[in-house]
Amino acid sequence: MSQEQENPIIPFPLDNAWEEPDLEALTAQELQAYLGELRQRLEDLNRREPRNENSDAYETWAEAHEDLEDAIDEVLDLLE
């Protein structure tokens, strides 16, 4: 099996590819809706986790995963 077949490149949003709204300007209801959207994105990303933790694809995936987790934490902090 070739390296490419074993570690396919999986497209997903990277480097905050989504437009993050001005969180301070959102109402609690809007923050809840945005939180739901972020959690869905994280769930989708989790389903596409590369198998090989030593691959470039995994490193890229991990960075995107961390960015989404950070965005979720930021929204949760505002909702407190």
Sequence and secondary structure as in RCSB ss.txt:
>XXXX:A:sequence
MSQEQENPIIPFPLDNAWEEPDLEALTAQELQAYLGELRQRLEDLNRREPRNENSDAYETWAEAHEDLEDAIDEV
LDLLE
>XXXX:A:secstr
  HHHHS       SS S    GGGS HHHHHHHHHHHHHHHHHHHHT  S TTSHHHHHHHHHHHHHHHHHHHH
HHHH 
